[in-house]
Amino acid sequence: MGSGQVTSTSEPFDFQGTHVTVAGLGVSGVPAAKVLHACGAIVTVVNDGDDARAREQAAELEALGITVRLGDGATLPEGTELIVTTPGWKPDKPLFLAAERAGVPVWGDVELAWRLRGRDGRKAAPWLAVTGTNGKTTTVRMLASILTAAGLRTAAVGNIGVSLLDVVLGEETYDVLAVELSSYQLHWSPSLRADSAVVLNLAPDHLDWHGSMEEYARDKGRIYEGNRVACVYNVEDRATEDLVREADVEEGCRAVGFTLGAPAPSQLGVVEGLLVDRAFVENRQKNAQELAEVADVNPPAPHNIANALAAAALARAFGVPAPAVRDGLRAFRPDAHRIEHVADLDGVAYVDDSKATNTHAAEASLAAYEPIVWIAGGLAKGATFDELVANSAKRLRGVVLIGADRALIRDALARHAPEVPVVDLDRTDTGAMLQAVTEAKRLARPGDTVLLAPACASMDMFTNYNQRGDAFAAAVRELGA
């Protein structure tokens, strides 16, 4: 063992002389290996792949004196005292089973960043943490916008695509961080303790990684462990409140709900077109604080209003005044491909929600419009579609199906919406999107919305959901030319 002691506490750790194995290269593994090496650890990187990209990254690390083993991610290197893993490596990997037998702890890159915060003597910025099946990135960016409007130095970091390691070890100082955390990252973060946190919602996703819905929910619930100020939950999603009840938090930490209805005490909600706070006010039994108008939320779809309420709750837990909530929401601009209005053609709105890559996200998107011509399909990732179709059938003018697993949606439509016309496009090339939009235009009437909310992953036809959304927008523009 090196001069540090690898424990499950959140105390700072001295890596000098500690034998650390980094599991995986890529966008997380390479920086983790460099940081650990710079901290004096003896680092070995193991990686399943041995392709050109992996060899290039290995050469870069080896030039620093880091050992890299390509094509062998299963064997635990001799002398390993700690494993730091990239998020994508599943818990049942042979490497982790070997580590468990040897009593070697496993951390993720988020845990590593948590342990390294404040290492240079600066005061560590508290974390306001966000997870959930859907809405994480939007909520974190809304939160950062609100915190900025309050005059706080902040950044939206984590699973949003901004490395926590880079931010924690960077030169810039922050008052508070808005942190998006995936279930993968939370699984490998045993000592993470957020100031306040939220689980936005829970629906089946990534079950191939976690093994079961129970394990998936348990990993999501880790975000509440040790919260100091507030555990924020979704009143409409009982499972999130159950996770709060099960969490071990600091004395005085409060449970705070958010709802699209009128809020009870200790909740934020909506009253007559206003976002209101009955949690962080004096005499919350009788009083409420107006925070913003529903119209200040962009776009004001129901699930996005829920995101705004969750962001507002975390900000208010940090002491942000009500006017900053309003100003931050007004300043916020959603990322591309998230219920993004593309164009109006002949009285029909065209909306790109390519980011709706699972049934839970698609149902939220479909709930925002009526009537709808729905473009759906792709890689189902083991999902079933009966509940989604049954709950959304009354909103559907027509459906256009694309992608490898479209038959699963077609069969659900036959069972639960047999009267809705369906166009089944038997092609998976990228040009199918233009045909899909053309067919959707044919089905639509003035006042309708043509909605791309695939409820599936994109990799059967596209590189990612961004490319799929771009193809939809390009097809809409071509039709309007």
PEMOBEL-V956121 format. One record per helix or strand of 2 or more residues. SS is the DSSP state (h for helix, s for strand). FROM is the first residue (numbers start at 0). LEN is the number of residues. If there is no record, write none. Layout:
SS & FROM & LEN
SS & FROM & LEN
//
This chain:
s & 18 & 5
h & 25 & 13
s & 41 & 6
h & 51 & 11
s & 66 & 4
s & 81 & 4
h & 93 & 9
s & 104 & 4
h & 108 & 8
s & 125 & 6
h & 135 & 14
s & 155 & 3
h & 163 & 6
s & 175 & 5
h & 182 & 5
s & 195 & 4
h & 206 & 4
h & 212 & 12
s & 229 & 5
h & 237 & 9
s & 253 & 5
s & 266 & 5
s & 273 & 4
s & 288 & 5
h & 293 & 3
h & 301 & 16
h & 321 & 10
s & 339 & 6
s & 347 & 5
h & 358 & 8
s & 371 & 5
h & 385 & 10
s & 395 & 6
h & 405 & 11
s & 420 & 4
h & 431 & 12
s & 448 & 4
h & 464 & 16
//
